Amino acid sequence: MRKILGRYLIPVLAAGMLVLAVIHVVAAQQTPPKPPLLVEPSRTPFGKTVAGAGITEARTQNIAVGTALPGIVLDVYVPDPHSGKFAAGDPQNLIGKTVKKGDPLFLVDDRQLKAQLKSNQANVASAMAQLEKLKREPRQEEVPPSEAKLAVAKANTALQSDVADRDRRLVLSRSVSQEEYRQHDLAFQVARQQETQSQMELDLLKAGAWKYDKDIAQAAVDAAKAQAELTETDIRRALVTAPVDGVVLQVNVHPGEFVGTPPSQPLIVLGAIDQFVQVRVDVDEHDIPRFKTGAPARASLRGTPETSYPLEFVRVEPYVVPKKSLTGDNTERVDTRVLQVIYALDVKDKPIYVGQQMDVFIDVGDGDSNTAGQPPRF
């Protein structure tokens, strides 16, 4: 029995293993079917083309609103849906709202500046009072005492003159000593000088303040006013307003937060969004020789390559910059430089938002030369 099993079973098992090995080798050599693409790649509609990655931005570009003064944010202003007036509110309610140039956006703490302004205004009042005092000199009450002092000096001069004249006659008859006469004559000289001094002091008093003293006081007034105006300017700068008409795209500021100069991130991003937005296209430096200014282009959104939109040439920014807008492709080079070309895109009734990436194809064939150099419609 063992001999029968050893003679027939082992060859059968060996043949079975050989069949399994052949099946495995054949299956391994077959190419697996390719999985269907979730999203078809974008395809160019032109015969000769330059491809580039584009990103949508506001017509005024995306303006990152900052603050001129560092400090704590007190309020973020939101327009009232009924009256349209701005009042302190939830910053999230500001997103997507349309603002006009000069509308308030947020307020940096200005309490210290307002207190400083009161001090500056007091300094202005003090300096103006000092200037007015100099202009109104002399005081009417100061003139009579000076006139009386002059009258006393004149009377004393007359008295000393009489005494000196008498002693001059008596000294000849030796009724008065030479020394006594000398003392009375000097007293007369002193009295006469005192009269002159009193007269000059009265003239100086009636002349009023010196011109240069008034100029110094006027300069002090101007300096005080300038300091007050500087504080008022800082108070106005503490209120951040919209620099242009546009739509608020993003808000990254809240009451109680500290904002610096420059801020670590855009506090508020806004831009003009109406019928048109801009598409900023990066043309690789290797494709620049093939690019034609004013060439027509088409763009499609990521995820919808079957739908493309016509682009209208606006301008070329003639400065090649390092590439910053990355697509995420594994084969993408990040050490290259690009020429940025601006196109206009009509977004009316289209699901297109600022910041979306687009695949852009620029026609570099013969095309219609009349399209080159035409100004945009907006």
Helices and strands as residue ranges (DSSP letters): H 2-29, E 49-57, E 63-65, E 71-79, E 86-88, G 91-94, E 98-99, E 104-108, H 111-135, G 140-142, H 143-170, H 178-207, H 211-238, E 239-241, E 246-251, E 258-259, E 268-271, E 276-284, G 288-290, E 297-301, E 308-322, E 337-346, E 357-363, G 369-371
